[in-house]
Amino acid sequence: MRRIDTTQADLHAAIDAEKPGWLAKAKKRTAQYKTAGKYGAGSEFWGDIKNVYIDLQHEKCAYCETKLAGKQLASKVHEVEHFRPKSKVSKWPAKAKKGVTPFVPPCKVGGESENGYYLLAYHPLNYAIACTRCNSTLKSDYFPVRGRRNIQGSDPTKLKGEDALLIYPMGDIDADPSDLIRFDGVLAVPAKTRGKNFERALITIEFFKLNHEDLTTRRAQIIAMLWRALRTLELGNLPSDLRNDTQSTIDLSVAASGQFSSCARDFVDLYSTNKTLANEYGRLAQDLVGN
């Protein structure tokens, strides 16, 4: 997970350019929900601005950083995720299945809500693009908070009192994900060793199953490739064109548009600060992917 660079003003401008009149229509719909005191399903139109978020996120899932298929022919795989659930909030963690050790949160995670955050159904700072795995399977209608849940809130920038336990990566209204979660090889780990930010990172990692093998095996492919590239750059007689190409490969991997780029960035940093450990991770990754 990494921060998605934008501001509220830039986001509104992009929405206006993509779908003129959308913001006014959203404001009107929100007023209807406020009068009704709840969300009303039917004739949803947040999909009209999906492309704004797909572009901002470089066609990646906001949470696991998986690169999704191109928007022109496969926009359906880009799901518009409501960070704060719009219609109800269910209890999290759900009851563990038989034979599975349940996750025990290190702090309070809030209760259920029959109505959910109905006043945020059409707020641009309550959206992100997520893959089916992270949105439909895992996120669903859960939203753990350490503080008092405020479903009457109509502005996400004013809901810090809830002390949300998941990290919202869009813009700068929340903490930078890289300040809370770092990567130790293929594994996501809390950047802090204790305190609220440690607990928040721990819950986000568990919530989105960021260390499930469906992600770690693909991160290993990135690390194995980077390890070879970084070692190639150390060759003394490397032709300049090959050196430039190799450096470009590394740069593309750590750029915001790269799949699992936060993991790639941390591995490149590790190679410059602790080459012994980076070499160990590189060999493990190479063995794992069978290269």
KEGU-988492 format. One line per 10 residues: number of its first residue (from 0); their letters; for each residue x, y, z of N, C-alpha, C. Coordinates in steps of 0.02 Angstrom, whole numbers. Example, Ala and Ser with C-alpha at 12.3 -4.5 7.8 and 13.67 -1.06 7.14 Angstrom:
BEGIN
0	AS	660:-284:390:615:-225:390:660:-165:390 | 642:-112:354:684:-53:357:645:2:394
This chain:
BEGIN
0	MRRIDTTQAD	43:-60:0:0:0:0:44:62:0 | 28:110:-42:65:173:-42:18:231:-54 | 39:289:-34:-3:349:-42:-18:362:-115 | -81:382:-128:-101:401:-196:-103:477:-198 | -55:505:-235:-45:577:-233:-102:616:-267 | -137:656:-227:-188:702:-253:-209:747:-194 | -246:798:-211:-276:841:-160:-351:842:-173 | -389:866:-125:-461:869:-135:-478:915:-194 | -441:971:-200:-454:1017:-256:-439:984:-323 | -382:949:-327:-364:915:-389:-413:859:-405
10	LHAAIDAEKP	-436:825:-353:-484:771:-363:-550:799:-391 | -573:853:-363:-635:884:-388:-627:908:-460 | -569:936:-475:-556:960:-543:-557:901:-593 | -527:846:-573:-525:787:-617:-596:759:-626 | -636:760:-574:-705:736:-579:-746:782:-625 | -736:846:-617:-771:894:-661:-753:883:-734 | -689:868:-746:-667:856:-815:-695:791:-842 | -699:740:-800:-724:674:-821:-799:674:-831 | -835:705:-784:-908:704:-785:-935:770:-758 | -940:820:-802:-965:885:-779:-1034:879:-746
20	GWLAKAKKRT	-1042:912:-690:-1106:910:-654:-1111:854:-603 | -1060:809:-602:-1065:752:-555:-1065:776:-482 | -1023:823:-465:-1019:846:-396:-1084:876:-372 | -1117:914:-415:-1182:944:-396:-1234:889:-388 | -1232:840:-432:-1280:784:-427:-1268:744:-363 | -1205:736:-345:-1188:700:-284:-1212:738:-223 | -1205:803:-224:-1227:844:-168:-1303:838:-159 | -1339:838:-214:-1411:832:-212:-1432:764:-185 | -1398:711:-208:-1415:643:-184:-1400:636:-109 | -1346:666:-87:-1328:663:-16:-1382:698:26
30	AQYKTAGKYG	-1408:754:0:-1461:790:36:-1524:746:42 | -1537:706:-10:-1595:661:-7:-1585:608:47 | -1524:582:51:-1509:531:102:-1514:561:172 | -1493:624:178:-1496:657:243:-1568:665:266 | -1611:683:219:-1682:690:236:-1712:623:255 | -1693:571:217:-1720:504:230:-1689:472:293 | -1629:496:311:-1594:467:369:-1562:400:354 | -1553:384:290:-1521:321:272:-1504:321:197 | -1463:272:180:-1444:262:109:-1502:228:72 | -1512:248:10:-1564:217:-31:-1533:187:-93
40	AGSEFWGDIK	-1539:121:-101:-1509:88:-158:-1548:103:-222 | -1513:99:-279:-1545:110:-343:-1518:172:-377 | -1509:167:-443:-1486:222:-486:-1420:253:-461 | -1374:210:-438:-1309:235:-416:-1269:262:-476 | -1229:311:-463:-1191:341:-519:-1118:355:-502 | -1092:324:-449:-1020:335:-435:-976:303:-488 | -1003:254:-524:-965:224:-578:-948:273:-634 | -985:328:-637:-972:379:-689:-903:410:-683 | -875:409:-623:-810:440:-612:-756:389:-596 | -770:327:-609:-722:273:-594:-654:286:-626
50	NVYIDLQHEK	-654:310:-688:-591:319:-724:-544:369:-690 | -573:417:-654:-530:465:-618:-485:428:-569 | -514:381:-533:-477:344:-482:-431:292:-513 | -454:261:-566:-411:212:-601:-347:246:-624 | -354:306:-652:-295:343:-676:-250:364:-618 | -280:390:-564:-240:411:-507:-200:352:-477 | -231:294:-480:-201:235:-448:-160:193:-497 | -151:220:-558:-110:183:-608:-137:113:-619 | -203:105:-618:-236:41:-630:-217:-11:-578 | -201:12:-517:-183:-35:-463:-237:-34:-409
60	CAYCETKLAG	-241:-90:-372:-284:-93:-313:-254:-48:-259 | -297:-9:-225:-272:38:-175:-242:4:-114 | -260:-58:-103:-238:-91:-41:-182:-142:-51 | -189:-186:-100:-137:-238:-108:-87:-220:-164 | -101:-168:-202:-57:-144:-257:-52:-193:-315 | -101:-237:-321:-102:-279:-381:-119:-237:-441 | -83:-247:-496:-98:-212:-558:-157:-246:-591 | -210:-208:-603:-271:-236:-633:-268:-228:-709 | -314:-262:-742:-315:-259:-815:-332:-188:-838 | -316:-173:-901:-327:-106:-928:-399:-84:-925
70	KQLASKVHEV	-409:-20:-912:-478:5:-901:-520:4:-964 | -489:8:-1023:-529:13:-1084:-569:-50:-1098 | -540:-108:-1084:-575:-170:-1100:-594:-210:-1038 | -572:-188:-979:-585:-227:-919:-600:-183:-859 | -640:-131:-869:-654:-85:-814:-692:-119:-757 | -727:-175:-772:-766:-208:-720:-722:-237:-664 | -659:-252:-679:-617:-280:-626:-593:-225:-579 | -605:-162:-597:-588:-106:-553:-651:-88:-513 | -655:-110:-452:-715:-99:-412:-709:-33:-373 | -763:7:-375:-764:69:-336:-779:50:-263
80	EHFRPKSKVS	-730:62:-221:-734:42:-151:-755:102:-109 | -805:93:-67:-823:144:-18:-783:130:46 | -735:174:60:-691:162:118:-733:154:182 | -777:201:194:-826:193:248:-890:165:217 | -912:106:238:-969:74:206:-1031:118:205 | -1065:120:149:-1120:167:139:-1187:146:168 | -1199:80:175:-1267:59:194:-1271:23:261 | -1218:-8:282:-1217:-39:348:-1145:-56:366 | -1133:-67:430:-1066:-88:452:-1076:-152:492 | -1040:-204:472:-1045:-268:508:-989:-275:558
90	KWPAKAKKGV	-1000:-322:604:-951:-333:657:-887:-364:628 | -830:-337:648:-765:-365:627:-721:-375:687 | -681:-428:689:-677:-482:640:-738:-528:644 | -755:-557:586:-811:-603:585:-792:-667:622 | -841:-706:640:-829:-768:677:-785:-814:635 | -732:-838:665:-685:-881:628:-716:-948:611 | -696:-975:554:-721:-1041:534:-689:-1094:578 | -722:-1152:581:-697:-1207:622:-627:-1228:599 | -582:-1234:648:-514:-1255:631:-468:-1198:615 | -495:-1137:613:-454:-1078:597:-443:-1037:660
100	TPFVPPCKVG	-381:-1020:675:-367:-979:734:-391:-908:722 | -438:-883:764:-464:-816:753:-413:-762:767 | -418:-707:730:-374:-649:743:-403:-611:802 | -361:-596:850:-382:-558:909:-354:-488:903 | -397:-438:889:-372:-369:881:-338:-345:945 | -286:-304:938:-250:-280:997:-285:-220:1031 | -343:-199:1004:-378:-142:1033:-452:-147:1015 | -491:-99:1039:-562:-97:1022:-570:-84:947 | -621:-115:917:-630:-107:844:-700:-82:826 | -739:-60:876:-804:-32:861:-858:-84:850
110	GESENGYYLL	-920:-60:851:-976:-106:843:-1008:-101:774 | -1067:-132:768:-1102:-132:704:-1143:-68:695 | -1168:-58:635:-1214:-3:621:-1263:-25:567 | -1327:-17:580:-1377:-37:530:-1378:9:470 | -1361:72:481:-1365:121:426:-1300:132:389 | -1244:124:422:-1180:138:389:-1171:213:378 | -1120:230:339:-1102:301:328:-1140:326:266 | -1204:333:273:-1247:348:215:-1235:418:187 | -1208:463:226:-1193:530:201:-1127:534:163 | -1092:478:160:-1028:475:123:-1033:432:60
120	AYHPLNYAIA	-1093:411:43:-1101:368:-16:-1077:403:-80 | -1082:470:-80:-1061:508:-140:-1008:560:-124 | -966:545:-75:-911:591:-60:-847:567:-96 | -815:609:-137:-756:587:-174:-699:562:-131 | -695:585:-69:-642:561:-25:-663:500:16 | -714:466:-9:-733:402:21:-726:345:-30 | -694:361:-86:-686:311:-139:-613:291:-148 | -605:231:-175:-541:207:-200:-557:149:-246 | -511:134:-291:-520:75:-334:-486:16:-299 | -522:-39:-295:-493:-99:-265:-509:-160:-308
130	CTRCNSTLKS	-468:-211:-298:-481:-274:-334:-537:-311:-300 | -563:-362:-332:-618:-402:-303:-597:-434:-237 | -534:-458:-236:-508:-489:-175:-513:-443:-115 | -487:-381:-123:-485:-334:-67:-553:-302:-53 | -591:-287:-106:-654:-252:-96:-711:-299:-77 | -728:-345:-121:-787:-387:-110:-774:-443:-60 | -717:-475:-65:-704:-532:-21:-684:-511:49 | -639:-462:55:-612:-445:121:-643:-382:152 | -647:-328:114:-671:-265:144:-745:-268:158 | -783:-289:109:-855:-298:116:-885:-236:152
140	DYFPVRGRRN	-924:-246:204:-953:-189:240:-924:-183:311 | -860:-199:316:-825:-192:381:-790:-125:384 | -785:-98:443:-745:-36:452:-729:-28:527 | -674:-60:548:-656:-57:619:-630:13:639 | -653:36:697:-630:100:724:-613:90:798 | -563:128:820:-544:124:890:-589:169:933 | -610:226:904:-650:274:941:-725:264:930 | -762:317:941:-835:314:935:-854:320:861 | -894:274:836:-915:276:766:-963:335:755 | -952:371:701:-993:431:687:-1024:424:617
150	IQGSDPTKLK	-1079:390:613:-1111:379:547:-1147:441:522 | -1151:493:563:-1183:555:542:-1133:602:507 | -1070:582:506:-1020:624:475:-1029:630:400 | -1020:690:374:-1029:701:302:-965:724:268 | -911:727:306:-847:749:278:-791:705:308 | -760:663:267:-708:617:293:-650:654:327 | -637:716:306:-581:752:336:-595:772:409 | -658:766:429:-677:785:497:-696:725:540 | -674:666:519:-692:606:556:-632:573:590 | -581:613:603:-522:584:635:-536:560:706
160	GEDALLIYPM	-589:588:737:-607:566:804:-627:493:808 | -645:464:750:-663:393:751:-602:349:761 | -544:377:744:-482:339:750:-487:275:708 | -499:284:643:-506:227:598:-445:182:602 | -457:117:598:-402:69:604:-376:44:537 | -413:59:483:-387:46:417:-356:110:390 | -311:103:342:-275:161:314:-306:180:248 | -323:244:241:-351:269:178:-294:301:138 | -275:272:81:-215:296:46:-226:355:-2 | -289:375:-13:-302:427:-62:-287:497:-33
170	GDIDADPSDL	-241:533:-65:-226:601:-43:-189:602:24 | -195:659:58:-158:667:120:-203:677:180 | -265:652:177:-309:660:235:-295:608:289 | -255:559:272:-236:507:320:-160:503:321 | -134:461:366:-62:451:370:-36:420:306 | 28:434:291:60:402:233:67:328:250 | 39:283:208:44:211:223:115:187:235 | 164:218:200:233:195:208:261:213:277 | 228:259:313:250:274:381:224:223:431 | 175:184:409:144:135:454:162:62:436
180	IRFDGVLAVP	168:50:370:183:-18:348:245:-17:303 | 292:-62:318:350:-70:275:354:-143:255 | 402:-158:212:409:-227:188:477:-256:207 | 474:-313:239:533:-351:258:537:-409:209 | 573:-400:154:570:-449:100:500:-447:69 | 467:-505:66:400:-507:36:345:-493:87 | 363:-487:150:313:-481:203:300:-409:223 | 235:-391:229:215:-326:256:220:-330:332 | 252:-280:362:259:-279:435:246:-208:460 | 224:-200:522:215:-132:549:282:-95:551
190	AKTRGKNFER	281:-32:533:342:9:535:361:27:606 | 312:28:650:324:44:721:322:-21:761 | 351:-20:819:353:-80:860:301:-80:916 | 268:-25:926:216:-22:978:175:41:968 | 121:47:1006:80:107:1003:23:102:954 | -14:156:946:-73:156:903:-57:142:830 | -3:170:805:15:158:735:36:86:722 | 68:56:772:84:-15:768:20:-56:763 | -27:-42:806:-90:-80:807:-129:-68:742 | -128:-7:717:-165:8:655:-134:-30:596
200	ALITIEFFKL	-69:-30:593:-35:-67:539:-50:-142:545 | -47:-168:606:-59:-239:617:-129:-258:593 | -178:-216:609:-247:-230:590:-256:-224:514 | -226:-174:484:-232:-166:411:-201:-226:375 | -143:-249:399:-110:-307:368:-153:-369:374 | -182:-379:434:-225:-437:444:-290:-430:404 | -320:-371:405:-384:-360:372:-380:-376:298 | -329:-350:264:-323:-361:192:-278:-421:175 | -262:-461:226:-221:-521:215:-161:-505:170 | -124:-454:190:-69:-431:148:-10:-479:146
210	NHEDLTTRRA	-10:-529:191:44:-578:189:19:-647:167 | -39:-648:134:-63:-711:106:-18:-730:47 | -11:-795:37:35:-818:-16:14:-795:-85 | -50:-777:-94:-69:-753:-161:-36:-686:-177 | -12:-652:-126:26:-590:-136:101:-600:-129 | 121:-638:-78:194:-645:-65:230:-680:-122 | 197:-728:-154:230:-763:-210:241:-715:-269 | 193:-669:-279:202:-621:-334:251:-566:-315 | 254:-548:-251:306:-500:-231:375:-532:-239 | 380:-597:-228:444:-631:-236:469:-624:-308
220	QIIAMLWRAL	425:-625:-356:445:-616:-426:478:-548:-436 | 448:-497:-404:476:-429:-409:546:-426:-376 | 551:-455:-317:615:-453:-281:669:-491:-318 | 651:-549:-345:701:-588:-382:726:-549:-443 | 680:-516:-477:700:-476:-534:744:-417:-514 | 724:-382:-460:763:-326:-436:833:-347:-412 | 836:-403:-379:901:-428:-354:949:-439:-411 | 924:-470:-464:968:-480:-523:989:-413:-553 | 942:-367:-556:957:-302:-586:1008:-263:-544 | 999:-264:-479:1045:-227:-435:1116:-256:-438
230	RTLELGNLPS	1120:-322:-441:1186:-354:-446:1218:-341:-515 | 1177:-339:-566:1203:-325:-633:1235:-256:-635 | 1205:-208:-601:1232:-139:-601:1302:-136:-569 | 1318:-185:-530:1384:-185:-496:1440:-211:-540 | 1423:-239:-598:1474:-265:-643:1515:-207:-671 | 1580:-213:-668:1623:-158:-687:1626:-143:-762 | 1617:-193:-803:1623:-183:-876:1556:-183:-912 | 1505:-160:-878:1438:-162:-906:1431:-109:-961 | 1411:-128:-1021:1400:-78:-1074:1349:-25:-1051 | 1358:35:-1075:1317:91:-1051:1243:81:-1068
240	DLRNDTQSTI	1229:52:-1127:1158:42:-1144:1125:-10:-1098 | 1162:-62:-1081:1135:-113:-1035:1127:-84:-965 | 1176:-43:-945:1171:-11:-879:1109:34:-876 | 1097:72:-929:1039:117:-930:973:77:-929 | 972:22:-967:911:-20:-968:898:-52:-900 | 951:-74:-869:944:-106:-803:919:-56:-751 | 948:4:-753:926:56:-706:853:75:-719 | 833:76:-783:763:92:-799:716:39:-771 | 737:-23:-774:696:-77:-746:684:-67:-671 | 737:-48:-636:731:-35:-564:686:25:-552
250	DLSVAASGQF	697:78:-590:658:139:-580:583:127:-591 | 567:88:-642:497:73:-657:466:31:-601 | 505:-11:-571:479:-55:-519:461:-17:-455 | 500:34:-440:488:71:-378:442:131:-388 | 427:147:-451:382:204:-465:311:189:-442 | 272:241:-431:204:233:-407:162:187:-451 | 178:185:-515:140:145:-562:158:71:-560 | 212:53:-527:235:-16:-526:194:-61:-481 | 182:-122:-503:146:-170:-460:189:-185:-399 | 157:-184:-339:192:-197:-276:252:-151:-267
260	SSCARDFVDL	245:-89:-289:302:-43:-289:326:-24:-219 | 282:-27:-169:306:-11:-101:354:-66:-77 | 339:-128:-94:384:-184:-78:449:-176:-116 | 444:-159:-180:504:-150:-222:547:-94:-195 | 516:-38:-177:553:19:-150:592:0:-87 | 559:-36:-42:591:-54:21:648:-104:9 | 641:-148:-42:695:-195:-56:756:-158:-85 | 744:-111:-129:800:-72:-157:835:-32:-102 | 796:-4:-56:826:31:1:867:-16:44 | 841:-77:54:877:-126:95:943:-145:62
270	YSTNKTLANE	943:-151:-4:1004:-170:-40:1059:-118:-30 | 1040:-55:-22:1090:-3:-12:1112:4:60 | 1073:-23:107:1090:-15:178:1111:-80:212 | 1087:-136:186:1105:-200:217:1107:-253:162 | 1161:-252:125:1166:-296:65:1165:-369:84 | 1193:-386:142:1193:-456:163:1122:-483:169 | 1080:-445:203:1010:-467:212:973:-465:145 | 986:-413:105:953:-408:40:972:-468:-4 | 1035:-488:-2:1056:-547:-41:1020:-610:-17 | 1011:-614:48:975:-672:75:903:-673:49
280	YGRLAQDLVG	870:-616:52:801:-611:28:798:-623:-48 | 849:-598:-83:850:-607:-156:855:-681:-174 | 899:-717:-139:906:-789:-153:842:-826:-136 | 812:-809:-79:750:-842:-60:695:-830:-111 | 691:-767:-134:640:-750:-184:653:-788:-249 | 715:-792:-269:732:-827:-331:716:-901:-325 | 731:-931:-267:714:-1002:-256:638:-1012:-258 | 602:-964:-229:529:-971:-225:496:-969:-294 | 520:-924:-335:488:-918:-401:520:-966:-452 | 574:-1000:-432:603:-1051:-475:643:-1026:-533
290	N	673:-966:-524:715:-939:-578:788:-960:-569
